[in-house]
Amino acid sequence: MNASLPSVQAATFDEQVNDVFAPISDVITGIVFAAVPLDFIDEGVELPLIVVWLVVAGIFFTIYLKGFQFRAFGHAIQLIKGKYDDPEDAGEVTHFQALATAVSGTVGLGNIAGVAVAVSLGGPGATFWMIIAGLVGMCTKGVECTLGVKYRRVYPDGRVSGGPMYYLSQGLKEKGKGTLGKVLAVLFCIFTLGGAVGGGNMFQANQAFAQAQSVTGGADGWLGFGAAGAVFGLVLAILVGAVIIGGIRSIARVTDKLVPFMAIFYVVACLSVLFANFAQIPDALWEILRTAFSPEAGFGGVVGVLIQGFRRAAFSNEAGLGSAAIAHSAVKTNEPATEGHVAVLEPFVDTVVICTMTALAIVITGTWADEASAPGVETTSAAFETVASWFPIVLAVAVILFAYSTMLAWSYYGLKASTYLFGESMLVDRTWKLIFCIFVVIGASSTLDAVIGFSDSMIFLMSLPNIIGLYILSRVVKRELFGYRERLADGALLPVAERGVTPRPTGGSTAGSTGNDGTTINPPPSVDGR
């Protein structure tokens, strides 16, 4: 009897919180995820405005920067290999660590469940458009991360704070729009805090527990007791807290090992599904291409498939939200454009590789068309089960790893939003990290649908102030990226091993970044435990 009491109390608590948040959440989510009906094309086809906002930005910058992301790929690989890493450059982490931290924030449950939903609703052809949107999103990432490094704040003690809030406030000030910049920066931070607590924390913890409980026997298994969610959440909170207490350097040391492992782990698992159904691969690939432009579905059908693919890519790789710019701003470099190059790899890994592997697995096995199960993790799990009855356990491990890495990254995003709003101090740092860990427990032990729905809205609202800033600062980005590539082509920028010169000293502003105000920044008390 006592064992069932916590679940009853939790259910009552859930209901009370949902009753309070539901009206607010419904209004905000209705606005953020509003869709324009395209009945003149085909009945039932709707175009989500937030997807238009994100994808159009990617298309604009791809054209404006002349397909920069495709030309940046080769040099980006050189950068993450460390060929241009100068230990004397300002920053806290290497190019690879910055990339790993940002990827850890985007690779999550959406890569598994979200892709399954997109393919189930839009058909196999959604995979093709998802890849196209991912390639376009690569450019947006490069733009925001270039600005993130250019306008970051580097303190004399070596710590760094950067992200959209800094290039919105400082960059727009340079353009004579200081007041607008400050307003957009504050709004971005508020939205980031909301997203970090919910979508970047509670939702991840909740789904990680759900998967762990599912593969251990469900409600009748050894994670089926009343307080199992709270216990699971407490363990997860301890694991998260042990890493985030040390700041970005500690997070980067974990993610630069965890991200490659979990990416390879998941891709190998998906490849196992493909090889187990090898005979169906040619037909599945043809089905993806055929249904992407399906003539028998009519124009409306093609538009519907395109929208599902673009929607999944936009929601998965977070290009345009500005979140990744916070992580990339901590990189050791005196050249903002270097991180613009590295950042293009993030949507490629997240969408073009991992999301595509999920899509291929469920298309080739045919589980996307199974109406017996709801589209989501169950669809992907059914695909994995075609290899062996125990293989869904592998998927559960991937879900938990993805959720854990996402929480690490979003804890840092929330921290930087907090310190921008309330100042760099030990109190702000420790208070945020404590709050974040508490919500890990709440997320794992509760089902706060309205709160999580509200948080998802906050995440996508981040794109409104961010993309406005990107458009205003587009010329600044073009000058940084094209200027850097010209110097690279002329041989003015050499790998560290070939320079034969004294490494450039660090300082309070980024060399070559005219956006920094150049003023000396007094070092606040160290807040990262270093």
Secondary structure, DSSP 8 states (H G I E B T S, - for coil): -TTTHHHHHHHHHHHHHHHHHHHHHHHHHHHHT-EEE-TTTSTT-EEEHHHHHHHHHHHHHHHHTTSHHHHHHHHHHHHHTTTT--TTSSSSB-HHHHHHHHHHHH-SGGGTHHHHHHHHHH-TTHHHHHHHHHHHHHHHHHHHHHHHHHT-EE-TTS-EE-SHHHIIIIIHHHTT-HHHHHHHHHHHHHHHHHHHHIIIIIHHHHHHHHHHHHHTTGGGSTT-STTHHHHHHHHHHHHHHHHHTTHHHHHHHHHHHHHHHHHHHHHHHHHHHHHHTGGGHHHHHHHHHHHHT-STTHHHHHHHHHHHHHHHHHHHH-TTT-HHHHHHTTBS-S-HHHHHHHHTHHHIIIIIIIIHHHHHHHHHHTGGG-TTS-SSHHHHHHHHTTT-TTTHHHHHHHHHHHHHHHHHHHHHHHHHHHHHHH-S-HHHHHHHHHHHHHHHHHHHH---HHHHHHHHHHHHHTHHHHHHHHHHTHHHHHHHHHHHHHHHHTT-S--HHHH-S------SS-TT-TTS-----------S--
